[in-house]
Amino acid sequence: MRMTALSVTSHVLLMTNIPADQPLGGDWTGVVFWSKLNTRRIVSSALNMGLYVAEVPWAYPGSRFTKDFDLTVAWFASYLPRSTTSYFMRVDWETVGRCVNRALHDLEPEHSRRLDSLVNIGIDETSYKKGHKYITVIVNHDTNTVVWASEDHGKSVLEKFYKQLTPEQLSSIKVVTGDGAKWITECVNEYTPDCAHCVDSLHVIEWAMTALDEVRKDIWHDAYSEYKQVKKDNPCSKGRPKKDDPELAIVKAAKAKADEIKGSAYMIKVLCFLFDTKYHMHYIISF
């Protein structure tokens, strides 16, 4: 195999903050400059290995941008949605992902440090794409950052997070927030039994509504059975009944009682909604 080293002068045009529809030479705010750099390219004439270019200190390998640009995009992406980062940095979504992958090691050389000193964490799953695809996400409430994520959801997925924690890291967790999913509760009780498990108000109100509705159904069944028994014990005579008929008054009273209980389902929902709203308003005012 024969290899030839060539010294080549590279011309690089760097542009920042230039609208995509703005031609060069127009009136825009940005920086354009030419950079000359003597790089060494190795050309292999055997095995079709192609052309290899020496790395430069101000750009990541394979990147079309400078390191500062990649780091800036990655920093934006750590605090803003990808769409917002794409808009402000004037790159597409896929480019944002590539910038993050290149700069990730410099921004966070050791990923395991995310799991140190966890005190207040949140667990939740969210769907993405189509076809019931889920991802489980764990956040650190104290730093407002994502510390762990994995595809799919369920107890087996959440156990992966807890199993990689050391006994010291598990003991430092004091509060876990999440919804009322059974698999979250089981993992919290198994791995961090001494911490406080806070459930969101949405599920608390939902459970309260379900419990109240079950009680309402039982009372309504009893009232309706009583109404049928009263109607059976006080049969109406043929023809139009009199207004002052005592038997008819008893039947009507029993029916009105059953109908009132049956129609109270909507009122229960309204009261639960008002309780939830009052709770949130009280929290906002106190905060």
Beta strands, then each sheet from edge to edge (+ up, - down):
strand 1: 3-16
strand 2: 31-44
strand 3: 51-53
strand 4: 120-128
strand 5: 133-140
strand 6: 145-151
strand 7: 175-178
strand 8: 196-199
sheet 1: 1+ 2- 3+
sheet 2: 6+ 5- 4+ 7+ 8+
end
